Amino acid sequence: MPRLSIAVGTMYGGALDVAEQVKPLFEEAGYEVDILEQPVLADITDSTPDLVLFCVSTTGSGDFPGNFVPFVRDLQTQSPSLSSLSYGLIALGDSSYGDTFCGAGRRLDELLSDLGARRLGERLEIDAMETFMADDAALPWVEAWLASEQLPVNS
């Protein structure tokens, strides 16, 4: 059974709510799913899940939420090779912040790519100004992502 880790970066719980809402879709598709509310680098380097979904909100001026800062700091300082990592990314933000909209998700995406990780599909950016309930955008995106045939599936 393929294993999916959902790494959550959240300040007020919105990204965690998205993770909890999409988890059953992956389970129905045959994945064993872990939600990581306090992700650490070892979660993606030592145990190497088949797939990682990052659900990350943006705070302040494009900043990472507090629970996610140690993870990003370790990525930056240790610069591990992530060439075996396949991931997806759901970024939450508020377009009223202008240039920093979904800044944390965009920065994470760039950092993961620089370390050799391979994003499967497009990054989903959810705008709080347009979408009151983030899972309204996340659920159809995950359904399409699962149907894309590029994800590891239970065979």
C-alpha positions in Angstrom: 0.0 0.0 0.0 1.5 3.4 -1.0 2.1 5.8 1.8 1.2 9.5 1.8 2.4 12.0 4.3 0.5 15.3 4.5 2.8 17.9 6.0 0.9 20.9 7.4 2.0 24.4 8.0 -0.8 26.4 9.7 -1.3 29.3 12.0 -5.1 29.2 12.6 -5.9 25.7 11.5 -7.1 26.3 7.9 -4.3 24.2 6.4 -4.9 21.4 8.9 -8.6 21.4 8.1 -7.8 21.0 4.4 -5.5 18.1 5.3 -8.2 16.4 7.3 -10.8 16.9 4.6 -8.6 15.4 1.8 -7.3 12.5 3.8 -10.3 10.2 3.1 -9.9 10.7 -0.7 -6.4 9.3 -0.5 -7.5 6.5 1.8 -10.3 5.5 -0.7 -7.6 5.5 -3.4 -5.6 3.0 -1.5 -3.1 5.2 0.4 -2.0 4.8 4.0 -2.1 8.5 5.2 -0.3 10.3 8.0 -1.0 13.9 8.8 2.1 15.7 10.1 1.1 18.6 12.3 4.6 19.3 13.4 6.7 18.1 10.4 10.4 17.6 10.7 12.9 16.9 8.0 13.3 13.3 9.0 9.6 12.8 8.0 10.6 13.1 4.3 14.2 12.0 4.4 14.4 9.1 6.8 11.1 7.4 6.3 10.7 8.4 2.6 6.9 8.2 2.0 5.8 7.4 -1.6 4.2 10.8 -1.8 4.1 14.0 0.2 1.3 16.6 0.1 2.2 19.9 1.6 -0.7 22.0 2.9 0.8 25.4 3.8 -0.8 28.7 4.8 1.0 32.0 4.5 1.2 34.4 7.4 2.4 38.0 7.7 4.3 39.2 4.7 4.7 35.9 2.9 6.0 34.0 6.0 5.8 30.4 7.0 3.6 29.6 9.9 5.4 29.0 13.2 4.9 25.2 13.3 6.6 25.0 9.9 9.6 27.3 10.4 11.9 24.6 11.9 11.1 22.2 9.0 12.0 24.9 6.4 15.1 26.0 8.4 16.4 22.4 8.4 15.7 22.2 4.6 17.7 25.3 4.1 20.7 24.5 6.4 21.0 20.8 5.7 20.2 20.9 1.9 19.4 17.2 1.7 19.0 15.6 -1.7 15.3 15.2 -2.3 15.6 13.6 -5.7 13.5 10.6 -4.6 10.7 12.8 -3.3 7.5 13.3 -5.2 5.1 15.9 -3.8 2.0 18.0 -4.3 1.4 21.5 -2.8 -1.7 23.3 -1.6 -0.9 26.9 -0.7 -3.3 29.0 1.2 -3.2 32.7 1.2 -5.0 36.0 1.0 -4.7 38.1 -2.2 -5.3 41.3 -0.4 -1.6 41.0 0.7 -0.6 41.6 -2.9 2.9 40.3 -3.9 3.2 38.1 -0.8 0.0 36.1 -1.7 0.7 32.4 -1.1 4.3 33.4 -0.4 5.1 30.5 1.9 3.8 28.0 -0.6 5.6 29.5 -3.4 8.9 29.7 -1.5 8.5 26.1 -0.3 7.9 25.0 -3.9 11.0 26.7 -5.1 13.1 25.3 -2.2 11.9 21.7 -2.8 12.6 22.0 -6.5 16.1 23.4 -5.8 16.8 20.3 -3.6 15.7 17.9 -6.4 12.2 17.0 -5.4 9.6 16.5 -8.2 6.3 18.2 -8.0 3.5 16.2 -9.5 0.9 18.4 -11.2 0.3 22.1 -10.6 0.5 23.9 -7.3 -3.0 24.8 -5.9 -3.2 28.3 -4.6 -6.4 29.0 -2.6 -7.3 32.6 -2.1 -9.2 33.4 1.2 -10.7 36.4 -0.6 -12.4 34.2 -3.1 -12.9 30.9 -1.3 -14.5 30.9 2.1 -14.0 27.2 2.8 -10.6 26.1 1.5 -11.7 22.5 1.1 -14.2 23.7 -1.6 -11.1 24.2 -3.8 -8.9 21.5 -2.4 -11.3 18.5 -2.7 -11.8 18.8 -6.5 -8.1 19.5 -7.0 -7.1 16.3 -5.0 -9.7 14.3 -7.0 -8.1 15.5 -10.3 -4.6 14.9 -8.9 -5.5 11.4 -8.0 -6.9 10.8 -11.5 -3.8 12.2 -13.2 -2.0 8.8 -13.5 1.3 10.2 -12.3 0.8 9.3 -8.7 1.9 6.0 -7.1 -1.1 3.8 -6.7 -1.9 0.5 -5.1 -1.3 -2.2 -7.6 
